[in-house]
Amino acid sequence: MKNVRKSLVVLTATAALFGGSVAVAGTASAAPAAAAENCRKTQTVGWYCGHHAGRTVVLAQGSKGAAVREVQALIANTTAYYAYHSTPLNVDGDYGPATRAAVRWFQGHYMGSGHVDGVVGPNTWNRLRKV
């Protein structure tokens, strides 16, 4: 079942990245975070999940609010995070240890090891919007 969930998440993420969609019946548990957010690619912002449209707010562990929810939603819904971890990233607006770990994973996986610091600054925002 775990491999099926990973496959469905990778398929859904791939379709989302290329502007397609995937409809799968009876898989509500496959990617719980994806069902909760309406992330979409826009021409002006790039990937946007409806919480915060900016790229300049610097976020780190202890930050709270809409910008944190946006980062959490972007990682949870536009990357392969769930496929790698088999657990959803909560979109709760609280930049705690789990969000810091997810940001570090994102930075290492999508930006390279030289960018891993767990802080969401302009470079990380730009990459999150382009995934």
All heavy atoms as an XYZ file, in Angstrom:
965
protein
N       0.825     -1.190      0.000
C       0.000      0.000      0.000
C       0.871      1.256      0.000
O       0.546      2.240     -0.630
C      -0.931     -0.042      1.222
C      -1.875      1.113      1.261
S      -3.027      0.994     -0.117
C      -4.168      2.223      0.316
N       1.985      1.199      0.747
C       2.885      2.347      0.826
C       3.435      2.705     -0.557
O       3.490      3.871     -0.926
C       4.027      2.027      1.789
C       4.906      3.206      2.106
C       6.044      2.772      3.003
C       6.071      3.585      4.250
N       7.188      3.265      5.116
N       3.832      1.693     -1.339
C       4.350      1.942     -2.684
C       3.280      2.498     -3.605
O       3.555      3.322     -4.467
C       4.955      0.668     -3.274
C       6.263      0.312     -2.609
O       6.916      1.170     -2.039
N       6.632     -0.946     -2.664
N       2.040      2.034     -3.427
C       0.937      2.550     -4.237
C       0.734      4.029     -3.939
O       0.574      4.850     -4.837
C      -0.362      1.753     -3.974
C      -1.552      2.419     -4.623
C      -0.202      0.321     -4.460
N       0.755      4.398     -2.647
C       0.606      5.803     -2.262
C       1.719      6.639     -2.855
O       1.470      7.712     -3.404
C       0.607      5.947     -0.739
C      -0.728      5.685     -0.118
C      -0.747      6.178      1.295
N       0.249      5.480      2.082
C       0.010      4.797      3.182
N      -1.204      4.737      3.658
N       0.959      4.184      3.821
N       2.948      6.173     -2.758
C       4.079      6.915     -3.318
C       3.917      7.089     -4.817
O       4.134      8.169     -5.356
C       5.404      6.202     -3.017
C       5.899      6.411     -1.629
C       7.256      5.776     -1.443
C       7.750      5.939     -0.036
N       9.060      5.379      0.162
N       3.500      6.034     -5.501
C       3.309      6.114     -6.948
C       2.226      7.116     -7.308
O       2.377      7.899     -8.244
C       2.936      4.744     -7.512
O       4.002      3.846     -7.323
N       1.133      7.104     -6.564
C       0.053      8.054     -6.831
C       0.484      9.483     -6.583
O       0.132     10.391     -7.340
C      -1.168      7.716     -5.982
C      -1.917      6.457     -6.390
C      -2.972      6.102     -5.356
C      -2.531      6.624     -7.764
N       1.248      9.702     -5.532
C       1.717     11.051     -5.227
C       2.676     11.530     -6.304
O       2.581     12.663     -6.778
C       2.374     11.103     -3.834
C       3.068     12.429     -3.604
C       1.321     10.884     -2.773
N       3.598     10.682     -6.716
C       4.541     11.059     -7.764
C       3.784     11.340     -9.062
O       4.054     12.325     -9.749
C       5.612      9.963     -7.963
C       6.446     10.238     -9.199
C       6.502      9.885     -6.731
N       2.806     10.514     -9.394
C       2.000     10.722    -10.586
C       1.248     12.047    -10.512
O       1.246     12.832    -11.461
C       1.006      9.568    -10.758
C      -0.004      9.691    -11.904
C       0.736      9.670    -13.237
C      -1.007      8.570    -11.835
N       0.635     12.328     -9.375
C      -0.106     13.575     -9.196
C       0.830     14.771     -9.266
O       0.528     15.770     -9.920
C      -0.859     13.554     -7.860
O      -1.733     12.419     -7.852
C      -1.680     14.824     -7.666
N       1.968     14.690     -8.585
C       2.926     15.802     -8.605
C       3.457     16.037    -10.014
O       3.582     17.175    -10.461
C       4.080     15.521     -7.643
N       3.742     14.969    -10.727
C       4.236     15.096    -12.096
C       3.187     15.743    -12.984
O       3.485     16.651    -13.766
C       4.635     13.720    -12.663
O       5.626     13.150    -11.812
C       5.180     13.841    -14.071
N       1.955     15.309    -12.859
C       0.874     15.899    -13.660
C       0.712     17.371    -13.330
O       0.534     18.207    -14.215
C      -0.433     15.148    -13.425
N       0.794     17.711    -12.045
C       0.647     19.113    -11.642
C       1.778     19.958    -12.203
O       1.561     21.091    -12.643
C       0.610     19.219    -10.120
N       2.980     19.434    -12.200
C       4.120     20.181    -12.715
C       3.996     20.472    -14.199
O       4.464     21.483    -14.694
C       5.422     19.417    -12.455
C       5.878     19.397    -11.013
C       7.081     18.470    -10.850
C       6.226     20.780    -10.530
N       3.344     19.580    -14.929
C       3.225     19.748    -16.365
C       1.836     20.219    -16.789
O       1.468     20.137    -17.944
C       3.598     18.442    -17.081
C       5.048     18.123    -16.920
C       5.456     17.156    -16.029
C       6.014     18.823    -17.623
C       6.800     16.872    -15.851
C       7.354     18.546    -17.454
C       7.753     17.570    -16.567
N       1.070     20.745    -15.828
C      -0.206     21.361    -16.143
C      -1.346     20.401    -16.375
O      -2.402     20.796    -16.824
N      -1.170     19.144    -16.054
C      -2.245     18.176    -16.237
C      -2.962     17.924    -14.932
O      -2.758     18.606    -13.952
N      -3.815     16.953    -14.956
C      -4.496     16.570    -13.728
C      -4.664     15.063    -13.718
O      -4.616     14.409    -14.747
C      -5.856     17.253    -13.616
O      -6.682     16.838    -14.682
N      -4.859     14.550    -12.532
C      -5.046     13.121    -12.367
C      -6.265     12.928    -11.483
O      -6.378     13.543    -10.437
C      -3.812     12.474    -11.686
C      -4.056     11.004    -11.428
C      -2.580     12.677    -12.524
N      -7.168     12.089    -11.889
C      -8.333     11.764    -11.069
C      -8.222     10.304    -10.681
O      -8.144      9.427    -11.529
C      -9.616     12.002    -11.849
N      -8.200     10.051     -9.383
C      -8.083      8.689     -8.899
C      -9.153      8.495     -7.840
O      -9.186      9.217     -6.849
C      -6.689      8.425     -8.285
C      -6.566      6.997     -7.818
C      -5.597      8.760     -9.278
N     -10.007      7.538     -8.028
C     -11.080      7.285     -7.077
C     -10.568      6.470     -5.899
O      -9.726      5.604     -6.049
C     -12.213      6.532     -7.769
N     -11.079      6.781     -4.732
C     -10.797      5.974     -3.554
C      -9.394      6.104     -3.018
O      -8.903      5.209     -2.373
N      -8.707      7.230     -3.237
C      -7.335      7.376     -2.744
C      -7.190      8.598     -1.867
O      -6.175      9.254     -1.869
C      -6.343      7.473     -3.913
O      -6.712      8.606     -4.701
C      -6.312      6.224     -4.743
N      -8.186      8.899     -1.082
C      -8.143     10.088     -0.249
C      -6.942     10.079      0.687
O      -6.408     11.124      1.020
C      -9.429     10.213      0.566
N      -6.470      8.904      1.102
C      -5.345      8.856      2.009
C      -4.002      8.900      1.287
O      -2.972      8.987      1.913
C      -5.410      7.589      2.870
O      -5.287      6.458      2.042
N      -3.991      8.860     -0.019
C      -2.737      8.818     -0.764
C      -1.941     10.095     -0.598
O      -0.741     10.059     -0.452
C      -3.006      8.561     -2.248
N      -2.568     11.228     -0.630
C      -1.865     12.506     -0.484
C      -2.770     13.488      0.235
O      -3.356     14.366     -0.364
C      -1.466     13.045     -1.850
N      -2.892     13.359      1.557
C      -3.839     14.163      2.288
C      -3.627     15.662      2.129
O      -4.572     16.412      2.048
C      -3.638     13.743      3.741
C      -2.724     12.590      3.733
C      -2.154     12.449      2.372
N      -2.394     16.115      2.075
C      -2.141     17.543      1.970
C      -2.598     18.092      0.627
O      -3.089     19.201      0.534
C      -0.657     17.833      2.184
N      -2.430     17.314     -0.433
C      -2.780     17.788     -1.763
C      -4.265     18.091     -1.877
O      -4.661     19.022     -2.556
C      -2.371     16.757     -2.814
N      -5.089     17.325     -1.199
C      -6.526     17.545     -1.274
C      -6.933     18.812     -0.534
O      -7.945     19.419     -0.843
C      -7.253     16.341     -0.700
N      -6.150     19.227      0.437
C      -6.518     20.362      1.273
C      -6.152     21.703      0.650
O      -6.689     22.724      1.046
C      -5.839     20.232      2.634
N      -5.252     21.736     -0.281
C      -4.777     22.991     -0.860
C      -5.124     23.083     -2.337
O      -5.192     22.092     -3.028
C      -3.253     23.095     -0.699
C      -2.803     23.125      0.739
C      -3.251     24.348      1.502
O      -3.357     25.443      0.915
O      -3.513     24.206      2.694
N      -5.274     24.293     -2.800
C      -5.561     24.541     -4.207
C      -4.367     25.292     -4.815
O      -4.475     26.468     -5.131
C      -6.854     25.346     -4.340
C      -7.246     25.553     -5.783
O      -6.829     24.811     -6.661
N      -8.041     26.564     -6.038
N      -3.255     24.626     -4.942
C      -2.061     25.245     -5.509
C      -2.169     25.240     -7.029
O      -2.626     24.262     -7.613
C      -0.810     24.489     -5.075
S      -0.574     24.476     -3.290
N      -1.758     26.335     -7.618
C      -1.817     26.439     -9.073
C      -0.667     27.312     -9.552
O      -0.148     28.131     -8.816
C      -3.156     27.009     -9.515
C      -3.379     28.439     -9.047
C      -4.833     28.859     -9.155
N      -5.053     30.196     -8.687
C      -5.102     30.592     -7.430
N      -4.913     29.715     -6.470
N      -5.317     31.842     -7.106
N      -0.308     27.120    -10.798
C       0.761     27.909    -11.408
C       0.127     29.162    -12.018
O      -0.819     29.067    -12.782
C       1.453     27.073    -12.480
C       2.754     27.652    -12.953
C       3.884     26.906    -12.327
C       5.206     27.424    -12.819
N       6.220     26.429    -12.843
N       0.665     30.329    -11.672
C       0.169     31.584    -12.231
C       1.283     32.244    -13.030
O       2.460     31.971    -12.813
C      -0.298     32.561    -11.134
O       0.842     33.016    -10.391
C      -1.291     31.896    -10.183
N       0.915     33.125    -13.923
C       1.918     33.811    -14.732
C       2.665     34.870    -13.939
O       3.818     35.164    -14.217
C       1.279     34.428    -15.966
C       0.866     33.389    -16.981
C       0.439     34.014    -18.299
O       0.404     35.223    -18.455
N       0.131     33.164    -19.257
N       2.016     35.467    -12.955
C       2.654     36.554    -12.214
C       3.469     36.085    -11.015
O       4.513     36.642    -10.726
C       1.603     37.573    -11.736
O       0.616     36.878    -10.960
C       0.945     38.260    -12.914
N       2.988     35.071    -10.309
C       3.649     34.624     -9.078
C       4.444     33.348     -9.289
O       5.463     33.130     -8.655
C       2.594     34.424     -7.955
C       3.228     33.843     -6.703
C       1.888     35.731     -7.644
N       4.011     32.490    -10.178
C       4.533     31.130    -10.273
C       3.599     30.255     -9.465
O       2.400     30.522     -9.397
N       4.110     29.222     -8.814
C       3.258     28.384     -7.977
C       2.719     29.219     -6.829
O       3.449     29.930     -6.152
C       4.022     27.183     -7.430
C       4.118     26.076     -8.416
C       5.240     25.692     -9.107
C       3.069     25.220     -8.848
N       4.931     24.651     -9.944
C       3.602     24.339     -9.802
C       1.723     25.112     -8.530
C       2.846     23.361    -10.432
C       0.962     24.143     -9.153
C       1.532     23.273    -10.087
N       1.409     29.112     -6.613
C       0.724     29.898     -5.584
C      -0.363     29.036     -4.964
O      -1.157     28.433     -5.678
C       0.128     31.157     -6.212
C      -0.719     31.987     -5.282
C      -0.158     32.594     -4.174
C      -2.071     32.157     -5.518
C      -0.933     33.362     -3.322
C      -2.848     32.924     -4.678
C      -2.276     33.523     -3.577
O      -3.046     34.275     -2.729
N      -0.405     28.994     -3.640
C      -1.367     28.146     -2.930
C      -2.424     28.944     -2.174
O      -3.160     28.391     -1.372
C      -0.628     27.203     -1.985
S       0.496     26.072     -2.826
N      -2.491     30.249     -2.399
C      -3.568     31.049     -1.841
C      -3.332     31.674     -0.484
O      -4.239     32.279      0.080
N      -2.132     31.561      0.063
C      -1.875     32.102      1.398
C      -1.048     33.388      1.371
O      -1.299     34.305      2.139
C      -1.161     31.061      2.269
C      -1.907     29.787      2.408
N      -3.062     29.663      3.165
C      -1.706     28.568      1.860
C      -3.512     28.430      3.084
N      -2.702     27.745      2.293
N      -0.032     33.426      0.505
C       0.903     34.560      0.459
C       1.532     34.582     -0.933
O       2.081     33.582     -1.378
C       1.974     34.370      1.535
C       3.045     35.398      1.532
N       2.881     36.650      2.076
C       4.313     35.377      1.042
C       4.000     37.341      1.918
N       4.871     36.583      1.298
N       1.462     35.719     -1.602
C       1.955     35.807     -2.976
C       3.373     36.369     -3.082
O       3.932     36.422     -4.162
C       1.009     36.661     -3.818
N       3.966     36.766     -1.983
C       5.283     37.405     -2.027
C       6.447     36.444     -2.096
O       6.291     35.226     -2.059
N       7.645     37.052     -2.197
C       8.903     36.298     -2.239
C       9.974     36.932     -1.368
O      11.126     36.511     -1.409
C       9.455     36.270     -3.663
C       8.607     35.570     -4.666
C       9.226     35.697     -6.034
N       8.362     35.153     -7.047
C       8.759     34.327     -7.994
N      10.003     33.979     -8.087
N       7.894     33.876     -8.868
N       9.642     37.966     -0.631
C      10.685     38.706      0.069
C      10.704     38.483      1.580
O      11.694     38.806      2.227
C      10.539     40.221     -0.196
O       9.250     40.651      0.239
C      10.722     40.524     -1.670
N       9.645     37.947      2.154
C       9.612     37.699      3.595
C      10.597     36.587      3.922
O      10.569     35.527      3.307
C       8.192     37.287      4.042
C       8.176     36.897      5.512
C       7.208     38.401      3.772
N      11.482     36.830      4.868
C      12.435     35.807      5.304
C      11.799     35.041      6.460
O      11.345     35.636      7.442
C      13.783     36.431      5.731
C      14.712     35.367      6.276
C      14.417     37.159      4.552
N      11.776     33.726      6.325
C      11.145     32.864      7.321
C      12.163     31.889      7.894
O      13.008     31.358      7.169
C      10.009     32.072      6.696
C       8.894     32.883      6.039
C       7.978     31.968      5.243
C       8.119     33.647      7.089
N      12.042     31.643      9.180
C      12.900     30.674      9.857
C      12.096     30.056     10.991
O      10.967     30.487     11.273
C      14.152     31.350     10.397
N      12.680     29.055     11.638
C      11.980     28.400     12.731
C      11.528     29.459     13.733
O      12.290     30.343     14.106
C      12.871     27.369     13.416
C      12.099     26.474     14.350
C      12.846     25.223     14.726
O      13.747     24.789     14.037
N      12.448     24.624     15.833
N      10.259     29.375     14.137
C       9.659     30.345     15.039
C       8.720     31.313     14.323
O       7.890     31.955     14.958
N       8.859     31.424     12.990
C       7.964     32.293     12.215
C       6.561     31.699     12.219
O       6.377     30.493     12.362
C       8.444     32.422     10.768
O       9.714     33.015     10.706
N       5.571     32.574     12.043
C       4.176     32.140     12.004
C       3.420     32.977     10.988
O       3.836     34.073     10.649
C       3.517     32.310     13.373
C       4.125     31.453     14.466
C       3.357     31.604     15.764
C       3.971     30.855     16.917
N       4.338     29.493     16.692
N       2.309     32.430     10.476
C       1.421     33.213      9.645
C       1.230     32.690      8.236
O       1.598     31.558      7.899
N       0.644     33.566      7.414
C       0.251     33.204      6.050
C       1.448     32.820      5.179
O       1.354     31.900      4.371
C      -0.529     34.344      5.404
N       2.555     33.525      5.317
C       3.735     33.198      4.504
C       4.250     31.800      4.839
O       4.674     31.055      3.950
C       4.822     34.246      4.693
N       4.196     31.429      6.114
C       4.606     30.071      6.505
C       3.646     29.047      5.922
O       4.081     28.017      5.388
C       4.680     29.934      8.047
C       4.978     28.493      8.445
C       5.718     30.875      8.627
N       2.341     29.324      5.974
C       1.364     28.401      5.362
C       1.649     28.227      3.872
O       1.537     27.135      3.331
C      -0.071     28.904      5.583
C      -0.600     28.618      6.977
C      -2.095     28.863      7.110
N      -2.501     30.212      6.768
C      -2.425     31.260      7.588
N      -1.949     31.112      8.811
N      -2.826     32.448      7.188
N       2.026     29.321      3.201
C       2.336     29.233      1.771
C       3.530     28.312      1.532
O       3.490     27.450      0.653
C       2.610     30.628      1.200
C       2.854     30.645     -0.287
C       1.600     30.447     -1.135
O       0.475     30.454     -0.603
O       1.754     30.268     -2.354
N       4.583     28.471      2.298
C       5.769     27.608      2.147
C       5.388     26.155      2.408
O       5.758     25.257      1.643
C       6.905     28.055      3.099
C       7.996     26.998      3.196
C       7.486     29.382      2.646
N       4.648     25.916      3.477
C       4.241     24.546      3.799
C       3.398     23.950      2.669
O       3.616     22.804      2.268
C       3.454     24.535      5.114
C       4.300     24.875      6.316
C       3.472     25.188      7.552
O       2.346     25.692      7.462
N       4.030     24.887      8.729
N       2.454     24.722      2.161
C       1.587     24.235      1.086
C       2.377     23.992     -0.194
O       2.146     23.007     -0.894
C       0.452     25.219      0.835
N       3.301     24.884     -0.505
C       4.121     24.704     -1.706
C       4.938     23.422     -1.620
O       4.983     22.634     -2.568
C       5.040     25.914     -1.924
C       4.353     27.176     -2.418
C       5.275     28.384     -2.262
C       3.910     27.021     -3.858
N       5.584     23.193     -0.489
C       6.387     21.980     -0.338
C       5.493     20.745     -0.345
O       5.790     19.746     -1.010
C       7.249     22.040      0.938
C       8.338     23.111      0.784
C       7.872     20.668      1.236
C       9.143     23.383      2.036
N       4.367     20.817      0.359
C       3.476     19.658      0.467
C       2.803     19.309     -0.852
O       2.516     18.136     -1.105
C       2.414     19.914      1.534
N       2.559     20.300     -1.699
C       1.698     20.075     -2.860
C       2.353     20.236     -4.217
O       1.759     19.850     -5.218
C       0.490     21.005     -2.781
C      -0.359     20.686     -1.576
O      -1.018     19.662     -1.543
N      -0.313     21.540     -0.579
N       3.533     20.802     -4.299
C       4.164     20.991     -5.605
C       5.513     20.299     -5.704
O       6.210     20.464     -6.699
C       4.334     22.491     -5.951
O       5.278     23.078     -5.054
C       3.009     23.225     -5.885
N       5.889     19.545     -4.681
C       7.154     18.822     -4.706
C       6.895     17.340     -4.427
O       5.769     16.933     -4.158
C       8.139     19.356     -3.633
O       7.705     18.919     -2.327
C       8.245     20.873     -3.670
N       7.940     16.572     -4.438
C       7.847     15.138     -4.164
C       7.999     14.839     -2.671
O       8.326     13.718     -2.294
C       8.913     14.394     -4.963
N       7.738     15.814     -1.812
C       7.927     15.643     -0.368
C       7.215     14.401      0.168
O       7.813     13.575      0.850
C       7.448     16.893      0.383
C       7.619     16.772      1.877
C       8.845     17.075      2.460
C       6.591     16.333      2.699
C       9.026     16.948      3.825
C       6.761     16.204      4.060
C       7.977     16.506      4.620
O       8.159     16.368      5.967
N       5.929     14.271     -0.132
C       5.160     13.137      0.395
C       5.713     11.804     -0.110
O       5.790     10.833      0.640
C       3.686     13.281      0.039
C       2.815     12.219      0.677
C       2.357     12.362      1.977
C       2.485     11.066     -0.025
C       1.576     11.392      2.570
C       1.697     10.088      0.568
C       1.246     10.246      1.859
O       0.486      9.284      2.447
N       6.110     11.752     -1.356
C       6.654     10.518     -1.919
C       7.935     10.091     -1.199
O       8.189      8.906     -1.031
C       6.920     10.687     -3.408
N       8.713     11.056     -0.754
C       9.959     10.746     -0.051
C       9.734     10.417      1.413
O      10.503      9.676      2.005
C      10.937     11.919     -0.147
C      11.725     11.937     -1.420
C      11.182     12.477     -2.589
C      13.007     11.413     -1.485
C      11.902     12.492     -3.767
C      13.732     11.419     -2.658
C      13.169     11.963     -3.793
O      13.888     11.967     -4.960
N       8.722     11.009      2.023
C       8.554     10.881      3.466
C       7.337     10.068      3.903
O       7.234      9.706      5.071
C       8.473     12.278      4.098
C       9.723     13.055      3.900
N       9.931     13.866      2.799
C      10.854     13.129      4.627
C      11.126     14.404      2.882
N      11.711     13.963      3.968
N       6.396      9.815      3.004
C       5.182      9.051      3.303
C       4.389      9.633      4.468
O       3.686      8.919      5.168
C       5.507      7.584      3.586
O       6.072      6.997      2.447
N       4.545     10.905      4.691
C       3.784     11.597      5.721
C       3.536     13.013      5.220
O       4.421     13.628      4.620
C       4.530     11.599      7.072
O       3.705     12.204      8.056
C       5.846     12.335      7.013
N       2.335     13.530      5.426
C       2.060     14.880      4.933
C       2.753     15.936      5.781
O       3.040     15.725      6.960
C       0.539     15.000      5.054
C       0.166     14.026      6.124
C       1.159     12.907      6.041
N       3.027     17.056      5.171
C       3.529     18.215      5.897
C       2.312     19.046      6.280
O       1.525     19.431      5.419
C       4.471     19.033      5.007
C       4.999     20.338      5.612
C       5.823     20.064      6.870
C       5.836     21.084      4.580
N       2.126     19.286      7.559
C       0.985     20.067      8.015
C       1.095     21.505      7.535
O       2.162     22.116      7.617
C       0.880     20.052      9.535
C       0.448     18.710     10.070
O      -0.256     17.974      9.386
N       0.865     18.387     11.266
N      -0.015     22.025      7.049
C      -0.093     23.420      6.624
C      -0.832     24.152      7.739
O      -2.049     24.303      7.720
C      -0.822     23.546      5.263
C      -0.908     25.004      4.840
C      -0.100     22.725      4.205
N      -0.051     24.567      8.758
C      -0.655     25.155      9.950
C      -0.150     26.563     10.265
O      -0.582     27.174     11.234
C      -0.441     24.239     11.152
C       1.036     23.997     11.464
O       1.919     24.632     10.843
O       1.316     23.148     12.331
N       0.773     27.081      9.463
C       1.277     28.435      9.685
C       2.294     28.562     10.802
O       2.660     29.671     11.187
N       2.780     27.446     11.324
C       3.761     27.450     12.406
C       5.058     26.820     11.893
O       5.109     25.635     11.606
C       3.212     26.662     13.596
C       4.140     26.687     14.799
O       5.140     27.424     14.795
O       3.859     25.943     15.760
N       6.110     27.625     11.793
C       7.412     27.153     11.288
C       8.156     26.477     12.436
O       9.010     27.062     13.090
C       8.213     28.346     10.756
C       9.346     27.998      9.825
C       9.423     28.573      8.577
C      10.369     27.142     10.197
C      10.471     28.307      7.714
C      11.423     26.860      9.351
C      11.467     27.453      8.108
O      12.505     27.176      7.264
N       7.787     25.232     12.673
C       8.418     24.446     13.723
C       9.478     23.521     13.149
O       9.891     23.652     11.992
N       9.920     22.560     13.943
C      10.969     21.636     13.511
C      10.610     20.838     12.251
O      11.466     20.601     11.405
C      11.162     20.704     14.709
C      10.667     21.478     15.883
C       9.576     22.365     15.359
N       9.347     20.431     12.106
C       8.956     19.660     10.921
C       9.034     20.519      9.660
O       9.474     20.050      8.604
C       7.542     19.098     11.087
N       8.624     21.775      9.760
C       8.712     22.671      8.605
C      10.170     22.971      8.288
O      10.565     22.972      7.117
C       7.937     23.982      8.859
O       6.558     23.636      9.093
C       8.044     24.933      7.685
N      10.982     23.184      9.307
C      12.414     23.428      9.076
C      13.042     22.230      8.363
O      13.797     22.390      7.403
C      13.143     23.707     10.380
C      14.618     24.014     10.191
C      15.282     24.409     11.512
N      16.649     24.850     11.296
C      17.696     24.026     11.278
N      17.538     22.725     11.477
N      18.910     24.502     11.065
N      12.709     21.023      8.809
C      13.236     19.816      8.161
C      12.752     19.723      6.712
O      13.522     19.358      5.814
C      12.829     18.574      8.949
N      11.492     20.084      6.471
C      10.952     20.049      5.104
C      11.640     21.085      4.219
O      11.949     20.814      3.056
C       9.444     20.290      5.126
N      11.898     22.268      4.760
C      12.600     23.307      3.996
C      14.016     22.841      3.686
O      14.496     22.980      2.552
C      12.602     24.656      4.747
C      13.571     25.648      4.110
C      11.187     25.238      4.786
N      14.691     22.260      4.659
C      16.050     21.752      4.427
C      16.034     20.641      3.375
O      16.900     20.593      2.507
C      16.675     21.256      5.739
C      16.999     22.405      6.703
C      17.568     21.904      8.036
N      18.773     21.127      7.851
C      20.002     21.628      7.696
N      20.184     22.926      7.737
N      21.031     20.833      7.537
N      15.041     19.750      3.432
C      14.912     18.711      2.407
C      14.716     19.365      1.043
O      15.380     18.986      0.079
C      13.729     17.792      2.734
C      13.402     16.879      1.605
C      13.995     15.676      1.328
C      12.465     17.115      0.550
N      13.458     15.148      0.175
C      12.518     16.009     -0.324
C      11.573     18.145      0.270
C      11.722     15.921     -1.456
C      10.783     18.051     -0.860
C      10.861     16.947     -1.707
N      13.807     20.342      0.953
C      13.541     21.022     -0.307
C      14.823     21.676     -0.837
O      15.168     21.532     -2.012
C      12.457     22.088     -0.132
C      12.268     22.929     -1.362
C      11.464     22.485     -2.397
C      12.927     24.142     -1.504
C      11.312     23.243     -3.553
C      12.781     24.903     -2.649
C      11.980     24.452     -3.682
N      15.520     22.398      0.008
C      16.736     23.081     -0.421
C      17.774     22.093     -0.935
O      18.394     22.317     -1.978
C      17.306     23.917      0.731
C      16.446     25.116      1.069
C      16.848     25.794      2.361
O      17.312     25.152      3.306
N      16.658     27.111      2.409
N      17.974     21.004     -0.229
C      18.947     20.006     -0.671
C      18.530     19.305     -1.942
O      19.354     19.065     -2.830
N      17.253     18.984     -2.038
C      16.755     18.216     -3.172
C      16.590     19.060     -4.437
O      16.867     18.594     -5.531
C      15.420     17.569     -2.799
C      14.966     16.524     -3.749
N      15.477     15.251     -3.735
C      14.074     16.558     -4.760
C      14.902     14.551     -4.697
N      14.045     15.316     -5.337
N      16.157     20.301     -4.286
C      15.843     21.135     -5.443
C      16.852     22.258     -5.703
O      16.838     22.840     -6.778
C      14.442     21.750     -5.294
C      13.344     20.730     -5.441
C      12.863     20.035     -4.340
C      12.797     20.435     -6.685
C      11.857     19.091     -4.473
C      11.795     19.486     -6.827
C      11.329     18.825     -5.716
O      10.345     17.880     -5.858
N      17.699     22.565     -4.727
C      18.618     23.691     -4.885
C      20.084     23.286     -4.765
O      20.959     24.038     -5.164
C      18.300     24.778     -3.851
C      16.891     25.340     -3.985
S      16.428     26.450     -2.631
C      17.553     27.806     -2.909
N      20.354     22.150     -4.162
C      21.732     21.694     -3.978
C      22.194     21.874     -2.542
O      21.710     22.739     -1.811
N      23.140     21.055     -2.145
C      23.579     21.018     -0.748
C      24.165     22.340     -0.258
O      24.118     22.633      0.927
C      24.591     19.890     -0.538
O      25.736     20.108     -1.350
N      24.682     23.158     -1.145
C      25.236     24.446     -0.736
C      24.197     25.463     -0.309
O      24.531     26.518      0.219
N      22.920     25.136     -0.517
C      21.835     26.058     -0.182
C      21.054     25.630      1.052
O      20.067     26.271      1.396
C      20.870     26.181     -1.365
C      21.499     26.782     -2.573
N      21.625     28.132     -2.746
C      22.069     26.210     -3.652
C      22.226     28.374     -3.897
N      22.516     27.224     -4.461
N      21.450     24.576      1.710
C      20.688     24.036      2.832
C      21.013     24.812      4.105
O      22.102     24.706      4.650
C      20.990     22.533      3.039
C      20.248     22.004      4.261
C      20.618     21.747      1.798
N      20.033     25.621      4.546
C      20.192     26.333      5.815
C      18.897     26.363      6.623
O      18.875     26.840      7.748
C      20.712     27.757      5.599
C      19.783     28.637      4.773
O      18.665     28.200      4.435
O      20.192     29.766      4.461
N      17.792     25.877      6.045
C      16.526     25.850      6.762
C      15.834     27.193      6.859
O      14.831     27.327      7.550
N      16.341     28.189      6.158
C      15.759     29.528      6.144
C      15.166     29.784      4.766
O      15.799     29.500      3.751
C      16.827     30.606      6.465
C      16.257     32.012      6.344
C      17.402     30.374      7.860
N      13.951     30.315      4.733
C      13.319     30.645      3.462
C      13.575     32.126      3.188
O      12.934     32.994      3.757
C      11.799     30.361      3.476
C      11.169     30.735      2.146
C      11.541     28.902      3.807
N      14.568     32.372      2.340
C      14.891     33.716      1.894
C      14.532     33.842      0.420
O      13.861     32.968     -0.144
N      14.982     34.909     -0.237
C      14.620     35.140     -1.645
C      14.964     33.987     -2.585
O      14.158     33.655     -3.460
C      15.399     36.408     -2.009
C      15.601     37.114     -0.710
C      15.744     36.022      0.311
N      16.118     33.359     -2.428
C      16.490     32.260     -3.326
C      15.568     31.059     -3.157
O      15.155     30.435     -4.135
C      17.945     31.832     -3.101
C      18.927     32.876     -3.556
O      18.623     33.684     -4.429
N      20.105     32.886     -2.958
N      15.236     30.733     -1.910
C      14.339     29.601     -1.668
C      12.931     29.931     -2.164
O      12.273     29.088     -2.783
C      14.331     29.213     -0.180
O      15.673     28.895      0.212
C      13.434     28.005      0.078
N      12.448     31.141     -1.897
C      11.136     31.547     -2.428
C      11.098     31.401     -3.948
O      10.147     30.850     -4.501
C      10.822     33.008     -2.082
C      10.181     33.224     -0.759
C      10.712     33.900      0.309
C       8.868     32.820     -0.325
N       9.826     33.916      1.355
C       8.688     33.265      0.983
C       7.850     32.100     -0.955
C       7.514     33.028      1.694
C       6.674     31.855     -0.241
C       6.521     32.328      1.078
N      12.122     31.915     -4.603
C      12.153     31.845     -6.078
C      12.091     30.402     -6.560
O      11.386     30.082     -7.507
C      13.384     32.556     -6.644
C      13.252     34.046     -6.547
O      12.161     34.605     -6.512
N      14.390     34.728     -6.509
N      12.814     29.531     -5.915
C      12.814     28.123     -6.326
C      11.482     27.449     -6.010
O      10.978     26.658     -6.776
C      13.983     27.375     -5.656
C      14.181     25.990     -6.209
C      14.576     26.041     -7.691
N      14.749     24.712     -8.199
C      13.889     24.119     -9.044
N      12.831     24.736     -9.478
N      14.116     22.895     -9.446
N      10.893     27.772     -4.845
C       9.589     27.221     -4.502
C       8.538     27.606     -5.534
O       7.666     26.823     -5.888
C       9.127     27.730     -3.125
C       9.696     27.026     -1.913
C       9.469     27.860     -0.665
C       9.104     25.634     -1.759
N       8.612     28.820     -6.023
C       7.640     29.302     -7.007
C       7.849     28.674     -8.380
O       6.942     28.669     -9.199
C       7.708     30.823     -7.132
C       7.397     31.595     -5.872
C       5.970     31.487     -5.475
N       5.657     32.443     -4.405
C       4.602     32.358     -3.636
N       3.725     31.395     -3.812
N       4.391     33.238     -2.688
N       9.050     28.115     -8.633
C       9.364     27.542     -9.951
C       9.238     26.036    -10.020
O       9.281     25.477    -11.104
C      10.795     27.911    -10.351
C      10.978     29.341    -10.686
C      12.411     29.621    -11.061
C      12.626     31.094    -11.321
N      14.022     31.378    -11.621
N       9.169     25.343     -8.901
C       9.197     23.869     -8.894
C       8.238     23.298     -9.908
O       7.183     23.764    -10.144
C       8.898     23.324     -7.497
C       8.740     21.823     -7.532
C       9.987     23.693     -6.548
